[in-house]
């Protein structure tokens, strides 16, 4: 529908800042407007200034550290910035961060989408309200609590799952298990999945709720079952929203610190299988080394933080590309 | 393909509210039947009972019998999904799937019903778009999004989508109320062609439209707000608009109320 609501007989509205006979009228804008303009413009500029300051600081310290690094910063399996000569590299951290986040996403996204669909399309209203409330609460649990629960409750329970994975999927190599304590990247992934589940669920739920009724009715009227309605009208319409929701979750997973530090038995090498303890993530490594680090050590940690920052930017950029690629099909123009 | 609809003693509720009461009528195959009446009289509700879309609304339920051919749509063991595959529907606002191309919109119903070969699909899509008088306008942009078409084209796309699955009946719920006069005319011409193949029921607020496109017209009314809507009379369109047998019908048509 493109019906314009303009009334053609209405007199043209006077231009803002001009009097009716067209002369510029300086100083007649209302003081309230000017104050508000100043405040909002100032806030906008402040954000940019802070961002730029952080970026400059991080980059400066990181460049200092990398300049002194005697090993390859990107490929070395070692973290010894205070040694003589200093040698450190982010390969283990990048691997651990990316792998644990992928595991977390693989577990959390399907479950979150399932819960959100259940809440919006299957559950009776008196059930969906309380469930949504509980999920909101889960999002508010501090990560240190997840970490405690992970270390004290989850880890001791995982032997059974690890054994099962080893029995049935051990042949892939990735899921082979040598019987060590289940403080591996895989466990970290499970814990991260739990932590990012609420945010993905909540945002997806909002997105599913906004699918226009008329698209669902269109599918129903064609003789679609409830699942077919979801597949035909709901999921495609919500696709970009679900991707955004997943990115929010991924952001948390990539940067999660305490819970990972408490569950992972970290080491500076890459394990042959996901189930063997060892490895590390950027945030966990920074948290566990920062306090005792020398100035050089801190600069090295800052350099690793900068890499995490860049990875996060790349992932978000990729998600935006995916969304933009099918913009004309997004439903925004419906 | 067209079948007769025979409704008897039909009540429809929203929760405990009785929206339409005791409706009985027959809709002849290969004809156009128009439902007219003031807002809130239940004509859209009644239309939606004919493909079991009424019960999709929360609290919606129906009592009575709707025979399509010799099958009761509300009989035991009848699957509403199967009913909707036989009774197609076009809505008030054009609602092509925004995430699908023109082609995929038309093919959407077919893909639900089973597997077709690409060539078969191509055939049916072209036939349906031709049937909806849209083929010439979209044949070069089949892979463009359906939501990029104009409002009138979108509505004809929705008609193409509905007739692609060869339903027995086509329900139209004020299909032109969101369209300009030229697009409206295109849809009305189309309705005239489609009645050769389908049983068509159309709800409209536009009485000239009812007079132009329909063979039979049913007038619905309600005694007061909060009262159930009722079928006042159904007759040949010519007779309803020239010499209706009920005074209320004449009052409505001549604009004395409603």
Boltz contact constraints between the chains, C-beta under 6 A:
constraints:
  - contact:
      token1: [A, 1]
      token2: [B, 151]
      max_distance: 6.0
  - contact:
      token1: [A, 1]
      token2: [B, 178]
      max_distance: 6.0
  - contact:
      token1: [A, 214]
      token2: [B, 93]
      max_distance: 6.0
  - contact:
      token1: [A, 214]
      token2: [B, 95]
      max_distance: 6.0
  - contact:
      token1: [A, 215]
      token2: [B, 95]
      max_distance: 6.0
  - contact:
      token1: [A, 218]
      token2: [B, 95]
      max_distance: 6.0
  - contact:
      token1: [A, 220]
      token2: [B, 56]
      max_distance: 6.0
  - contact:
      token1: [A, 221]
      token2: [B, 84]
      max_distance: 6.0
  - contact:
      token1: [A, 221]
      token2: [B, 89]
      max_distance: 6.0
  - contact:
      token1: [A, 222]
      token2: [B, 109]
      max_distance: 6.0
  - contact:
      token1: [A, 223]
      token2: [B, 81]
      max_distance: 6.0
  - contact:
      token1: [A, 223]
      token2: [B, 84]
      max_distance: 6.0
  - contact:
      token1: [A, 223]
      token2: [B, 85]
      max_distance: 6.0
  - contact:
      token1: [A, 223]
      token2: [B, 112]
      max_distance: 6.0
  - contact:
      token1: [A, 224]
      token2: [B, 112]
      max_distance: 6.0
  - contact:
      token1: [A, 225]
      token2: [B, 81]
      max_distance: 6.0
  - contact:
      token1: [A, 228]
      token2: [B, 112]
      max_distance: 6.0
  - contact:
      token1: [A, 236]
      token2: [B, 99]
      max_distance: 6.0
  - contact:
      token1: [A, 237]
      token2: [B, 99]
      max_distance: 6.0
  - contact:
      token1: [A, 328]
      token2: [B, 145]
      max_distance: 6.0
  - contact:
      token1: [A, 329]
      token2: [B, 99]
      max_distance: 6.0
  - contact:
      token1: [A, 329]
      token2: [B, 145]
      max_distance: 6.0
  - contact:
      token1: [A, 331]
      token2: [B, 98]
      max_distance: 6.0
  - contact:
      token1: [A, 331]
      token2: [B, 99]
      max_distance: 6.0
  - contact:
      token1: [A, 333]
      token2: [B, 147]
      max_distance: 6.0
  - contact:
      token1: [A, 334]
      token2: [B, 98]
      max_distance: 6.0
  - contact:
      token1: [A, 334]
      token2: [B, 147]
      max_distance: 6.0
